[in-house]
């Protein structure tokens, strides 16, 4: 898991600093963004194994950020975090493509487990894309 990259998106600076430190102590490579716009910019330029996304942020909220992130790359593995969740929000987020939905403060072991699941799913999707590209090459070459 030492190569697992995570983007942590939250407007609460103290929370981000502490959570990033805890995740890095567990061998994860953590990048941060304080709002949805910055998260979009970072997601366009770098691949992440998982994105931890706060639901309640000023400006672009987590729901809109999730939607726009998945427009950039539908294979992104997004785990939503919130301090003010409802069952309806969780269901809606999952329908929109979120991998998971956790309440703050999430248990660190649970969060790391979900990140591992996200990284595994991302690797599986990447492998499928590579297999498809290889298959297309072989078919075009007639080998």
C-alpha positions, -999 to 999 in steps of 0.1 A, spaced: 0 0 0 31 23 1 24 35 -34 -13 43 -28 -21 79 -36 -50 98 -20 -64 132 -26 -80 146 5 -106 174 -3 -119 194 26 -122 231 35 -114 225 72 -76 231 74 -70 215 108 -90 184 99 -71 180 67 -37 184 84 -44 158 111 -60 133 87 -33 136 62 -7 130 89 -25 99 101 -28 85 66 8 92 58 18 74 90 1 44 75 22 46 43 -2 64 21 9 93 -2 -15 121 5 -22 153 -15 -47 179 -4 -72 204 -19 -92 229 1 -121 231 -23 -137 214 -53 -121 236 -79 -86 227 -68 -96 191 -65 -107 191 -102 -74 207 -113 -54 181 -93 -75 152 -106 -70 163 -142 -32 164 -138 -26 134 -116 -41 99 -111 -52 90 -75 -61 56 -62 -87 72 -39 -103 106 -34 -117 115 1 -142 142 -5 -161 164 21 -198 168 13 -202 202 29 -179 228 15 -185 264 6 -188 271 -32 -188 238 -50 -202 212 -26 -192 176 -24 -221 164 -46 -212 188 -75 -175 181 -70 -182 143 -72 -202 147 -104 -175 168 -121 -147 145 -109 -165 116 -125 -169 136 -157 -131 139 -158 -126 102 -151 -155 78 -145 -131 53 -129 -121 76 -100 -128 60 -66 -144 86 -45 -152 82 -8 -174 109 6 -169 122 42 -193 144 61 -201 156 96 -237 162 86 -249 131 67 -283 118 61 -293 84 47 -308 103 17 -274 120 10 -256 87 12 -280 70 -12 -278 99 -37 -240 99 -35 -238 62 -42 -262 66 -72 -240 93 -85 -210 70 -85 -193 74 -50 -176 42 -38 -185 48 -2 -199 73 23 -185 78 58 -194 101 87 -167 123 103 -148 115 123 -143 82 105 -125 55 123 -90 55 108 -88 17 104 -122 18 86 -110 47 64 -77 29 55 -97 -2 47 -120 17 23 -90 33 7 -74 -1 2 -107 -13 -14 -107 18 -37 -70 12 -47 -78 -24 -56 -109 -14 -76 -88 12 -95 -61 -13 -103 -87 -37 -116 -103 -10 -138 -68 0 -151 -60 -36 -159 -92 -40 -178 -85 -9 -199 -50 -22 -207 -63 -56 -216 -88 -39 -239 -62 -18 -256 -39 -49 -261 -69 -68 -275 -76 -39 -299 -40 -38 -311 -39 -75 -317 -72 -74 -336 -60 -45 -358 -26 -62 -365 -43 -95 -373 -19 -115 -351 
